[in-house]
Amino acid sequence: MDSTSYFHPASKTEKENRVLVFDTSLIEKQENLPSQFLWPHEDLAYESDDEFNDPPIDLRGFFNGDKEAVNLAAKQIRLACLNHGFFHVINHGVGSGTIQAVYEHMDAFFKLPLSKKLALKRKPGDLCGYSGAHADRFSSKLPWKETLSFSYEHENEHGLDVVNYIKSVMGEEFEEAGYVYKTYCEAMKNLSFIIFELLAISLGVDPFHYRDFFHDGCSLMRGNNYPPCKEAGLTLGTGPHSDPNSLTILHQDEVGGLEIFSNNKWVAIRPRHDAFVVNLGDTFVALSNGKYKSCLHRAVVNKEKVRRSLVFFVNPKEDKIVRPPVGLIIRGEEPKEYPDFTWSDLREFTQNYYRVDANTLQNFVQWLHSMRKIKNL
């Protein structure tokens, strides 16, 4: 495919000329919402009062070693992932106090003066740091949100990579926040490994295959803050897309706003304080040999209330070869659906050449083929 078909970031000079500072106190005083935040009708349409009503996956039996309950959970996950790639988990073993502590520290960060938040501004090409409406990357269809992101290495025994990062960019006074984030990341890693085991069982492969694949990964933790917007019907907190990573574990506050596209309509995800939202990403689609779906989702904005969410994006090690287990490839019957690639390949594509949407994986495969042809010339 011609590379001009892909999204290309603006040059540094262009970015400096057009970067918008996400200061809602000033933006909301304007008569009209700035055009950068306006989303096309097709992305805003299909508003529905329907709510997601699939039964949550209860993990209590997993922790108790109940084989019958484990098999039931795997069957429920299989059905969800064949349909839309999304499910809730309850009795997950993560304490409510751990979750609340992260919200409190994220709230404290987002309430800092804008100048202090901008001091942590995410650098071009990097995934970590502060971002206001992703205005450093895009010039249109900006999401009405601000984020704080940092990485978490699965094999870092004491999780001090998180603590050290927070202290280095925010100062020694945020050391406690670093330890709270570290504890949460450890809990999310452990939960993701349980989900990977259930996913493997649901696909009929070695139960530990995916756990082993991700044991040395490097995931990304993100806090999302969605300020209220008086013209909420014209913009989105997050546009329609599927995640490029492998697995996303999300907790949303009581305000709500998350929607998934299921059975040809947008369906609202009612907040549950006792549950985590789990959705598959494009990388796991490849790891399942295309058997499972990645979840198309978006976040709408509230007119009156701030919405918050905590997101843990599970990734493999950057140089790990992404390919499905042998058991999912039957020679002559079920060939491999996607070429081998690494997480760093897909990350490069989505960071430098393409804005994620519903077709990221398909376009990535074409881009990968074109890049490999060029290298072989």
C-alpha positions as CSV (number, residue, x, y, z in Angstrom):
1,M,0.0,0.0,0.0
2,D,1.2,3.5,-0.8
3,S,2.6,5.1,2.4
4,T,0.6,8.2,1.6
5,S,-2.5,6.3,2.7
6,Y,-1.3,6.4,6.3
7,F,-1.5,9.1,8.9
8,H,1.8,11.0,9.0
9,P,2.6,13.1,12.1
10,A,3.2,16.8,11.3
11,S,6.8,18.0,11.2
12,K,8.1,19.6,14.4
13,T,7.7,23.1,13.0
14,E,4.1,22.4,12.0
15,K,3.4,21.0,15.4
16,E,4.8,24.0,17.2
17,N,2.5,26.2,15.0
18,R,-0.7,24.4,15.7
19,V,-0.5,22.6,19.1
20,L,-3.5,23.4,21.2
21,V,-3.2,23.6,25.0
22,F,-5.9,21.7,26.7
23,D,-7.1,24.3,29.2
24,T,-10.8,23.6,29.6
25,S,-11.3,26.7,31.8
26,L,-10.5,28.8,28.8
27,I,-12.0,26.6,26.1
28,E,-15.4,26.5,27.8
29,K,-15.5,30.3,27.8
30,Q,-15.4,30.4,24.0
31,E,-18.8,30.7,22.2
32,N,-18.2,27.6,20.1
33,L,-16.2,24.5,20.7
34,P,-12.9,24.8,18.9
35,S,-13.0,22.9,15.6
36,Q,-10.1,20.6,16.6
37,F,-12.5,18.9,19.1
38,L,-15.4,18.4,16.6
39,W,-15.9,14.8,15.6
40,P,-17.7,13.7,12.4
41,H,-21.3,12.6,12.5
42,E,-20.5,9.0,11.7
43,D,-18.4,8.7,14.9
44,L,-21.0,10.4,17.1
45,A,-24.0,8.7,15.6
46,Y,-25.9,5.6,16.8
47,E,-26.5,6.9,20.3
48,S,-28.3,4.1,22.1
49,D,-30.0,3.6,25.5
50,D,-29.1,-0.1,25.3
51,E,-26.8,-1.4,28.1
52,F,-24.3,-4.3,28.0
53,N,-25.9,-7.2,29.9
54,D,-23.6,-10.2,29.4
55,P,-23.1,-11.9,32.8
56,P,-19.7,-11.0,34.4
57,I,-16.9,-13.6,34.6
58,D,-16.7,-14.7,38.3
59,L,-13.1,-15.5,39.2
60,R,-13.8,-16.8,42.7
61,G,-13.7,-20.4,41.4
62,F,-10.3,-19.8,39.9
63,F,-8.8,-18.7,43.2
64,N,-10.5,-21.7,44.9
65,G,-9.2,-24.2,42.4
66,D,-12.7,-25.2,41.4
67,K,-12.2,-26.8,37.9
68,E,-15.9,-26.7,37.1
69,A,-16.0,-23.0,37.8
70,V,-12.8,-22.4,35.8
71,N,-14.3,-24.2,32.8
72,L,-17.4,-22.2,33.0
73,A,-15.4,-19.0,33.1
74,A,-13.4,-20.1,30.1
75,K,-16.6,-20.9,28.2
76,Q,-18.1,-17.4,29.0
77,I,-14.8,-15.8,27.9
78,R,-14.8,-17.7,24.6
79,L,-18.4,-16.6,23.8
80,A,-17.6,-13.0,24.6
81,C,-14.4,-13.0,22.5
82,L,-16.0,-14.6,19.5
83,N,-18.8,-12.0,19.7
84,H,-17.1,-8.7,20.6
85,G,-13.9,-9.2,22.6
86,F,-15.2,-7.6,25.8
87,F,-16.2,-8.8,29.3
88,H,-16.4,-7.9,33.0
89,V,-14.5,-9.8,35.8
90,I,-15.7,-9.8,39.4
91,N,-14.2,-11.4,42.5
92,H,-10.9,-10.6,41.0
93,G,-8.8,-10.3,44.2
94,V,-8.0,-6.6,43.8
95,G,-9.0,-4.7,47.0
96,S,-11.2,-1.7,46.7
97,G,-8.8,0.3,48.8
98,T,-6.0,-0.3,46.2
99,I,-8.3,1.0,43.5
100,Q,-9.5,4.0,45.5
101,A,-5.9,5.0,46.4
102,V,-4.9,5.2,42.7
103,Y,-8.0,7.4,42.0
104,E,-7.0,9.7,44.8
105,H,-3.5,10.2,43.6
106,M,-4.5,10.6,40.0
107,D,-7.1,13.2,41.1
108,A,-4.3,15.0,42.9
109,F,-2.2,15.1,39.8
110,F,-4.9,16.3,37.4
111,K,-5.8,19.1,39.9
112,L,-2.3,20.5,39.7
113,P,-1.8,23.8,37.9
114,L,-1.6,23.3,34.1
115,S,2.0,24.6,34.1
116,K,3.0,21.7,36.4
117,K,1.2,19.1,34.3
118,L,2.8,20.4,31.1
119,A,6.2,20.0,32.8
120,L,5.6,16.3,32.5
121,K,4.5,16.6,28.9
122,R,4.9,13.4,26.9
123,K,7.9,13.6,24.5
124,P,7.4,12.9,20.8
125,G,7.5,9.2,20.1
126,D,7.3,8.4,23.8
127,L,4.3,6.7,25.6
128,C,5.0,8.0,29.1
129,G,4.1,11.4,30.6
130,Y,1.2,13.9,30.5
131,S,-0.9,14.5,27.4
132,G,-3.7,17.1,27.0
133,A,-6.2,15.9,24.4
134,H,-3.3,14.3,22.5
135,A,-2.8,17.7,20.9
136,D,0.9,17.0,20.6
137,R,0.1,14.2,18.1
138,F,-3.0,15.2,16.3
139,S,-4.6,18.4,14.9
140,S,-8.2,17.3,14.4
141,K,-10.7,15.0,16.2
142,L,-9.0,15.7,19.5
143,P,-10.2,13.6,22.4
144,W,-11.7,15.6,25.2
145,K,-9.5,14.3,27.9
146,E,-6.1,14.4,29.6
147,T,-3.9,11.5,30.5
148,L,-0.9,10.5,32.7
149,S,0.9,7.4,31.5
150,F,3.9,5.3,32.6
151,S,5.4,1.9,31.9
152,Y,5.6,-1.1,34.1
153,E,8.1,-3.9,33.6
154,H,6.6,-7.3,34.5
155,E,10.0,-8.8,35.7
156,N,11.0,-5.8,37.8
157,E,11.0,-7.7,41.1
158,H,10.3,-4.7,43.3
159,G,8.4,-2.5,40.7
160,L,10.8,0.3,41.4
161,D,10.8,1.4,37.7
162,V,7.4,2.9,38.4
163,V,8.4,4.6,41.7
164,N,11.6,5.9,40.2
165,Y,9.9,7.3,37.2
166,I,7.2,9.1,39.2
167,K,9.9,10.6,41.5
168,S,12.1,11.6,38.6
169,V,9.4,13.5,36.7
170,M,7.2,14.7,39.5
171,G,9.5,15.1,42.5
172,E,10.3,13.4,45.7
173,E,7.0,14.5,47.3
174,F,5.2,12.1,44.9
175,E,7.1,9.1,46.1
176,E,3.9,7.8,47.9
177,A,2.0,8.1,44.7
178,G,4.7,6.0,43.0
179,Y,4.3,3.2,45.5
180,V,0.5,3.3,45.1
181,Y,0.8,3.0,41.3
182,K,3.4,0.2,41.7
183,T,1.0,-1.8,43.9
184,Y,-1.8,-1.3,41.4
185,C,0.4,-2.3,38.5
186,E,1.5,-5.5,40.3
187,A,-2.2,-6.4,40.9
188,M,-3.1,-5.7,37.2
189,K,-0.2,-7.9,36.0
190,N,-1.4,-10.8,38.3
191,L,-4.9,-10.3,37.1
192,S,-3.9,-10.3,33.5
193,F,-2.0,-13.6,34.0
194,I,-5.2,-15.2,35.3
195,I,-7.1,-13.9,32.3
196,F,-4.4,-15.2,29.9
197,E,-4.7,-18.6,31.5
198,L,-8.5,-18.6,31.0
199,L,-8.1,-17.3,27.4
200,A,-5.7,-20.2,26.7
201,I,-8.1,-22.7,28.2
202,S,-10.9,-21.2,26.1
203,L,-8.9,-21.7,23.0
204,G,-7.9,-25.2,23.8
205,V,-4.1,-24.6,24.1
206,D,-1.6,-25.0,26.9
207,P,-3.1,-23.1,29.9
208,F,0.3,-21.4,30.5
209,H,1.1,-20.5,27.0
210,Y,0.1,-16.9,27.1
211,R,1.2,-16.4,30.7
212,D,4.7,-17.5,29.7
213,F,4.6,-15.3,26.6
214,F,3.9,-12.2,28.7
215,H,6.0,-12.9,31.8
216,D,8.8,-10.5,30.7
217,G,6.5,-7.9,29.1
218,C,6.4,-4.2,29.6
219,S,2.9,-2.8,30.1
220,L,1.5,0.7,30.2
221,M,-0.5,2.2,33.0
222,R,-2.7,5.3,32.3
223,G,-5.0,7.5,34.2
224,N,-7.7,9.2,32.2
225,N,-9.4,12.4,33.2
226,Y,-12.5,13.5,31.2
227,P,-13.6,17.1,32.2
228,P,-17.2,18.0,31.7
229,C,-18.0,19.7,28.3
230,K,-21.0,21.9,27.7
231,E,-21.2,20.7,24.1
232,A,-20.6,17.1,24.9
233,G,-22.7,15.9,21.9
234,L,-20.1,17.4,19.5
235,T,-17.0,15.7,20.8
236,L,-15.7,12.4,22.2
237,G,-13.5,11.5,25.2
238,T,-12.1,8.7,23.1
239,G,-13.0,8.1,19.4
240,P,-14.1,4.7,18.1
241,H,-11.1,2.3,17.9
242,S,-9.8,-1.1,18.9
243,D,-6.7,-1.1,21.1
244,P,-3.4,-2.2,19.4
245,N,-2.0,-3.9,22.5
246,S,-2.9,-7.4,23.7
247,L,-5.2,-6.9,26.7
248,T,-6.7,-3.9,28.3
249,I,-8.0,-3.9,31.9
250,L,-10.0,-0.9,32.9
251,H,-11.8,0.5,35.9
252,Q,-14.2,3.3,35.4
253,D,-15.7,5.5,38.1
254,E,-19.4,5.9,38.8
255,V,-20.0,8.5,36.1
256,G,-19.7,6.1,33.2
257,G,-19.2,6.9,29.5
258,L,-17.6,3.8,28.0
259,E,-19.5,2.2,25.1
260,I,-18.7,-0.8,22.9
261,F,-19.9,-1.7,19.4
262,S,-21.8,-5.0,19.6
263,N,-24.4,-6.5,17.3
264,N,-24.2,-3.5,15.0
265,K,-25.0,-0.9,17.7
266,W,-23.3,1.1,20.4
267,V,-23.9,-0.3,23.9
268,A,-23.3,1.5,27.1
269,I,-21.2,-0.1,29.8
270,R,-22.7,0.6,33.2
271,P,-20.1,1.3,35.9
272,R,-19.5,-1.4,38.5
273,H,-17.2,-0.5,41.4
274,D,-16.7,-4.2,42.0
275,A,-15.7,-5.1,38.5
276,F,-13.0,-4.6,35.9
277,V,-13.7,-4.1,32.3
278,V,-11.5,-6.3,30.1
279,N,-11.2,-6.1,26.3
280,L,-9.0,-7.8,23.8
281,G,-6.6,-5.8,21.6
282,D,-5.3,-6.3,18.1
283,T,-2.1,-8.1,19.2
284,F,-4.1,-10.8,20.9
285,V,-6.2,-11.2,17.7
286,A,-3.0,-12.2,16.0
287,L,-2.0,-14.4,19.0
288,S,-5.4,-16.2,18.7
289,N,-4.8,-16.7,14.9
290,G,-7.8,-14.4,14.3
291,K,-10.3,-16.6,16.2
292,Y,-11.1,-13.8,18.7
293,K,-12.1,-10.2,18.1
294,S,-10.6,-7.0,19.4
295,C,-13.2,-4.7,20.9
296,L,-14.3,-1.6,19.1
297,H,-15.1,1.0,21.7
298,R,-15.4,4.7,22.5
299,A,-15.9,7.1,25.4
300,V,-18.6,9.8,25.5
301,V,-18.3,13.0,27.5
302,N,-20.5,14.2,30.3
303,K,-21.9,17.7,30.3
304,E,-21.8,18.2,34.0
305,K,-19.4,15.7,35.7
306,V,-15.8,14.8,35.5
307,R,-15.3,11.2,34.4
308,R,-12.2,9.2,35.4
309,S,-10.8,5.8,34.5
310,L,-7.8,3.7,35.2
311,V,-6.4,1.7,32.3
312,F,-3.7,-1.0,32.2
313,F,-2.5,-1.9,28.7
314,V,-0.8,-5.3,28.7
315,N,2.0,-5.7,26.2
316,P,4.6,-8.4,25.5
317,K,8.3,-7.6,25.5
318,E,9.1,-5.3,22.5
319,D,11.2,-7.9,20.6
320,K,8.9,-10.9,21.2
321,I,7.7,-12.5,18.0
322,V,3.9,-12.3,17.9
323,R,2.6,-15.6,16.5
324,P,-0.2,-17.9,17.6
325,P,0.6,-21.2,19.4
326,V,1.0,-24.2,17.1
327,G,-2.2,-25.7,18.4
328,L,-4.2,-22.9,16.6
329,I,-2.6,-23.5,13.2
330,I,-3.6,-26.7,11.4
331,R,-1.6,-27.0,8.2
332,G,-3.8,-27.1,5.2
333,E,-7.0,-26.3,7.2
334,E,-6.3,-23.3,9.3
335,P,-3.3,-21.4,8.0
336,K,-1.7,-18.5,9.9
337,E,-3.9,-15.4,9.5
338,Y,-1.2,-12.8,10.2
339,P,2.5,-12.5,9.5
340,D,4.9,-12.7,12.4
341,F,5.7,-9.3,13.9
342,T,6.9,-7.8,17.1
343,W,5.1,-5.5,19.5
344,S,7.7,-2.8,18.6
345,D,6.6,-3.1,14.9
346,L,3.0,-2.4,15.8
347,R,3.8,0.3,18.2
348,E,6.0,2.1,15.6
349,F,3.1,1.9,13.2
350,T,0.5,3.4,15.6
351,Q,2.8,6.0,17.0
352,N,4.3,7.3,13.7
353,Y,2.2,6.3,10.8
354,Y,-1.4,5.5,11.7
355,R,-4.1,6.8,14.1
356,V,-5.8,3.8,15.7
357,D,-9.3,3.0,14.5
358,A,-11.4,-0.1,13.7
359,N,-9.0,-1.2,11.0
360,T,-5.6,-0.8,12.6
361,L,-4.5,-4.5,12.4
362,Q,-5.5,-4.9,8.7
363,N,-3.7,-1.7,7.7
364,F,-0.7,-2.6,9.8
365,V,-0.3,-5.9,8.0
366,Q,-0.3,-4.1,4.6
367,W,2.2,-1.6,5.9
368,L,4.4,-4.3,7.3
369,H,4.4,-6.1,3.9
370,S,5.3,-2.9,2.1
371,M,8.2,-2.1,4.6
372,R,9.6,-5.6,4.2
373,K,9.5,-5.3,0.4
374,I,11.4,-2.1,0.6
375,K,14.0,-3.6,2.8
376,N,14.5,-6.5,0.4
377,L,15.0,-4.3,-2.7
